[in-house]
Amino acid sequence: MATASDLPYLIRLLDDADPAVRPVVREQLSGFGGDISHDLAALGIKINRPSQKRLARLLAPGRRETLRDEWQVPSGGAIALEDDWESFENILRQLSDFLHDGITLRPSLPDCLDLLADEIREDHSAPTANDLRRWLFVKGPFAGARKGADAGKHYDLCRVIDRRSGNPTSLGCLFMLMGRRLDARVDGCNYPGHFLARIHVEGRAHLIDCFHGGRRFDIESLLEAHPEISEKARSAVYAPSHLGVILLRCVTEMQHHFAAADRTEDAALFKELALTLHR
């Protein structure tokens, strides 16, 4: 099995024109679990962009297996994760690690969240959920992705924090996690077709559209103005979604993305993960 000291030689082989070489390189890289970022940093290895793309593809099977091996859901599935914030964040961390290229060095999801929380505390020592909404989405810096909002990369919360851009589900999850860190109550709302957040402002429940600038909707006023809203949507609006249901939504959305992108192995893996949450 290859070790970190073998990486310089394996990376040089990425440019080898012999078609028999790449399967050998893939096999040698399989023991690294899909992530060699720390080894590359320690060795001071720089890789050009074309080689990075090839290397990321070769590392992908290792990340797939790492996610499958690390995936642990209670025997009760999603229902058992109702208010388990530790498992909620850990599973989102696993998903972010899977979506990472395994090459570039970056902090873990918990560290990214801690750094963002410190940044917010510079302006608000004890923010309310509404303060947090304004800081994240109204005054800046987070916004909905302008292109390809359903792309898999937008479920990588580390990337979302770094790029300040995400899709409705990832931005909503980020809002919830920051609320948890800063003692501000933020719930998820599993609204059909568009994930929302749910907070209370001056004793009244409001829905928050994190994707569209943190727009705020008073729930009672919204339902009165739109009697055509379906019963499924009404039930989602009234009751905050528990964490297991939100994780199931993330995994299912990612499965659909991979299927649409013809990434059949990844789609099959996420179908398998979704089944563990359906128990």
N, C-alpha and C positions, 0 to 999 in steps of 0.2 A: 504494500500500500504506500502511496506517495505521502511525503511529509512536506512541511512548509519549505524546507530547503530545496525541494524539487520544483517549486513553482516557477522560478526563472526559466528553467529548461522547458517546462510544459507550455509556458506562455509563448516562448519563441517558436514552438511547434504549431501555434495557431495559424501561422502564415505558410505552413508547409503545403505544397501543391499536391502531395501524394494523398489520394482519397482514403488510403488505408490508415493514415495517421490519426485523423480526427476521432474515430472510435476508440483508439488507444488513449488519446488525451482525455476523452470523456470518461473512460473507465478509471483512469488515474485520479481524475477530479472528483469522482463519486464519493470518496471517503471524507470530503470536506464538508458535507452536509449542505451544500449549496451556497455557502458564504465563505469567501476568502478575504474579505475586506480588511480584517485586522492583520492577517498575515502579509498582505500586500503592503499595508502601511508600515509594518515592522521592518520589512525588507526594502522599503523605499522604491518599490517597483512602479513605474509609470507606464500606462497602457494607452495607446492611441484609440480614437473613437471607434473605428471599424473593428479593431480587436476586442474592444469592450463589448460590442454587440455580440460577436461570436462567442466570447467567453461567457456572457450572461446566458446565452442559449444552452451552452454546455453545462452550466451550473444549475439550470432550471430543474432537471430531474432530482437533484439532491435536495433542493428546497421543497419540492413536492413530497418527497419521502420524510423530510424533517417535519413538515406540517402534519402529515398523517401520523407520525410517531408521537408528536407532542400533543396532539388533539385529545383532550380529556374533558368529557362532559358527564355530569352526574347521571346515574342510571335513569332518572326521571326525565331526562332530556331538557328541553327549553323551560318547562314549568318549574323544574328544580333550580333554575338560575334566576328566579323572580327578582330577588334583591341582592344577589351576590355580585357586588361591585368588583371585588378582587378578580373573580373569574371573568367577568365582563371585560375588564381592561386587559387581562392576560390573553384572552382569545383575540381581541382586537390587535394586541401586540403580535401575536402569531400570524395574523393575516397581513399585517404590515411587513413583517419579516419575509413572508412568502412573496410579496409583491416587490420587494427590494431586488436590485440587480445582483446583490452578493459581492459587489466589487468596490463600490464607493463607501468610504467610512462615514458613519453617521451615528448619533446617539440613539439609544433604545427609545421605544415609545414612552415608558415612564419618565425617562430623563427629558425628552422633548416636552412632555406635559408639565413637568416641574419647572423647566426654564420659561415656558409661556406663562405659568402661574406667577412666577417671580416678576415677569415683565408687567403683568396686570397689576400686581401689588404696588408697583411704583406709582400708579395713579389712584388705586383704590385699595386701602388697607383691608376693608371688609365690604366688598361689593355685594349689592343685592343682585338677584337674577336679572333684573332690568338694567342695572348698571353694566353687568357682564354682557348683556345683549348689545347695548350701545357701544361698548368698547370693542367687541369682536366684529360686529357686522354693520353698525350704523355709521360710526365715525371712522371705521377702518378695522383692521387691515384685511379681514377675510371676506371673500366674495365667491359667488357661484362660478364654476368653470364656464367660460364662454363657449368652448368647443368640446365636444365629446364628453359631456358630463357623465355618461354612463360607462366610460372607459374604466378598466380595472384599476389603473393607477390612482384614480380619485378615491379609492377605498383605503389607500395606504395613508394612515393618519400621520405618520412621520413626514411624508411628502406634503400632505395637506398643511401641516404646521410650517414647513419650510417654505412652500410656495405661496401660502396664504390663499389657497384656492381648493375647492372641493365640490362634491355633489350634494344634493339635499341630505342624504343619509349620513355621509361622513361628517358634514358640517354640524348636523344635529347631534351626532355622537360626540363630537368634539365639545360642543356646548354643554352637554350633559357631564362629560368628564371634568371640564373646567369648573362647572358648578359644584361638583362633588369635592374637588380640591379646595375650593374657596368658600365652602359652606354656604352655597346659594342653591336652593332647590330648583333643579331643572329636570323635567321629565320628558320622555319621548312620546310622540303621538304617531301611531302607526296608521296615518291617514292613507287611504288607497291612492296609489299613483304618485304620491309626493310626501316624503317624510317631513314631519314638522316637530317642533319642540313645544312644550307646555310649561308656562310659568304663571305665578300669581303676582299681580301688581295691585297694591292697595286693596287686597282682599278679593279681587276678581280674577278669574282664570282667563288667560290669554294664550292664543296660539302664536307661535313665532315661526316665520318662514326664513330660516337661516340662509337659504340659497339666494333669496331676493332681498338682500340688504337688511335682514333682520326685521322685516315688516311684522307688525303686531296687530292681532285681531282679537277683540273682545269676543269670547265664545258665545255668550248669550245673544249679543247683538248680531253676530255672524249668522247664527242659526235662525233668528227671527227674520233676517233679511233674505235668507235663502231656504225657504221651506222645501225646495226641490232636492236638497241634499239627501242622499240615500241613508237608509237605516244603518248600513255598515259604516258609513262615514260618521254618522251621528254617534254611534257607540264608540268609535275610535276617538272622537273629539272629547267626549265626556270623561272617559277613564284613561289615565296615563298608562301607556304600555309598559309591561314589565320587561326586564333586561333580556330574558331569554327570547322573547318574541322579537325584540329588536335585533339580536344576534342572528336569529333565523332569517329575518328580512335581509340583513347584510349578506349572509351566505347565499341565499336564494338569488338575490340581485347579481352577485358575482358569478354564480353558475350561469345565469342567463347571458351575462356579458361574454363569458368565455365560449359559450355555445354559439353565440352570434358571430364571434370572431374566429370560429373554426379552430379553437384551441381545445380539441376534443379531450385530451388527457386531463387538462385543468378542469374542464366542465364536468368530467366524470368524477374527479376528486371532490369537487364542491357538491355534487349530487350526493356523494357518499357522506360528506360532513353534514349536509342538511338532514339526512336520514337519522343521524345520531341525535338531532335536536327535535325530531318528530316523535320520539319515543313516548 
